[in-house]
């Protein structure tokens, strides 16, 4: 069974392969890219939606499709941006635009630091059914970006137990503590089981 990642993002593929230790290909290596509208109201719902859409398009029994949906939530903002993390400041928003919007909102509350957490839902779809696992990373969001590494909200997120933002931490540290790494650790045995059926 071929493991297919429901993305055309090579960076995400590299990250998944490093964490998963299995040969994975992106779906756009097999079929043309197409738009999948994320219409669900949970990370799990959107991850499953994407994986099923790719699996259905592949129209074959020999695929395990893996998809993720992730984002950051701030309890003080009623868990925003949540599932809208990638497009918080608008449909074509950049990481910088999204960060500025979060900073503006917490500055309006006259705080410079607040609790936050990342969520990652990983969906696995194959002829044997659908599975979904979650990973979380807790910490604080600050109102001053720091560091040049990573992407998304990394420059304003300090993981619990650390003094630096994700954008300042070494890549190896991040990959051990990240919400995606935690979710993948739960997904790995499921993928292995499905491959060996």
N, C-alpha and C positions, 0 to 999 in steps of 0.2 A: 504494500500500500504506500502510495506517495503522499508525503505531508506537504500540504499547500497552505501558505500563509495568505490570508485575505487582505493583502495590501500590495501595492507596487513600490512601496518605500524600501529602498535598499538598506538604508540605515536601520530600519526596524528589523529587516531580515537578518542583518549582521548581529544585532542584539539578541534576537531570538535564537539564532544558531549557537552563539556563544553560551547562552544559558541552557539551551535544550539538548545539546550534544547529539542531535539527529540531523540528517540531511533534509533541508527544507527548501522549497522553491516558492517564489512569489507567483500568485495566480496569473499575473500579466505575462509570465513566460509561456503560458499554455493557451490562454484566450485573450481577446482584446479587453482592454480596460473599460469599465463601465461605472456609471455613477450609482452609488447605493445611498439612498436617503435614509438617514438615521431618524426614525419616527417613534422609537420607543422612549419611555420615560425613565429607564434605568440603564446602568452600564451593562448589566447582564442582558437585558432585552436587546440593546443595540449590537452587542457582540454576537449574540445568537442570530440576529437578523442578517448581519453581514456574512457570517459563516454559511448560513443556509442559502443565501443568494448566490454565493460563489459555488457551493456544492451543487445546487440546482443547474447552474450554467454549465458546469463541467460534465454533467449528465453521465457520470460514470460511477461504478461501485468501488473502484480501486483508489479512492482518494480519502484522506483525512484532512478536513479543512479546519484550520486554526485561526481564530480571529480574536482581537482584543479591543476593548473600549476602556478608556481610562481618563481620569481627570482629577482635579483638586477641588476640595470643598472646604468652605470656611463656615463653621457653625454660627459665628456672629452675623453672617450675611444670609442666614437661612439656608446654609449649605450651598450657596452659589460659589463658583460658577457651575460646579457639578458636571452633568453631562454636556453642558455647553462650554466647557473649558477651552476647546480649540477655537470657538467662534464667539467668545464672550463679548468682545468689543465690536462684533459684526461678522458677517459671512466671510469676508476676505481679510479678516484681522490678522496681523502679524503677532508673534510672541510678545514683542515690545508693546503693541497696542493693548493686548490682554493684560499684561503686567501693569501698565499705567492705569487701566480701569480698576483693577483690584486695589492698587495703592490709593487711588482717588477715593474709593469707597471706604477704606479703613481710615484714611486721613479725615474724612468727613465725620467719623465717629470719635475723632481726637485720640486715636491710639496709634502706636507705632509698631505693635507686635500683637498677634492673636493666634489662638489655636487653629490648626488646619490639618487636613489629612488627604492623602492621595488614595484613590481606589483604582484597582485594575481588575476587570472581569475578563477571563479568557474562556472563549467558547470553543468547543471541539465537536464537529459534526461529521458523521460518517454513516455508512449503511447500517451501523449498529446503534444509531440513535444520536442524541444530543447530550452534551455535558457542559457544565459551566462551573468554574472555580473563581475564587476571589483572593486578592492580596491587598493589604493596606500598609501605608507608611504614615505614621503620625509625627507631628512636629509643630512648628510655628511659621507663620508668614510675617515678614517684616516689611516696612514701608520704604526701604532703601535697597535697591538691587546691588548684589555683590557677586563677583566672579564672572568668568568668561566661558566656562565649560557648560555642557548640557544643552538643554532646550526647554521650551515651554516656560513654566513658572520656576524653574530651578534657581534663578538668581535671587528669588525672594523667599525661598523655602529652606528652613533650617530643621533637619530631622532631629527627633528626640534623641538625646544623648550626645549631640554634637554641637559645636560652637560656630561652625561654618555652614554656608548655604550649600545646596547640592551643586551649584555652579562653581564652588570653590573646592569641593571635595574631589579626591582622586577617583577616577573612573571605576577602579576595582572596588573601592568602598561603596560607591553608589550601587554597583551591580549586585552587591551582597545584601544591601538593606532595602532596595527598592520594592515598591508595591508589585511591579512587573515580575521581579525575580521571585518574590514570595508566591505569586499566582502561578508562575511557571513551574515552581517546585511541586505544586499540587497537580499541575496539568501533565507533567512528564510521565508519571506512572500510568495515567489514563491513555496517553498517546502510545506508550510502549505496549500496553495491554491490547489496544486496538490493532497495532501493527502485527502482533503475534497471534491474533485470532485465526 
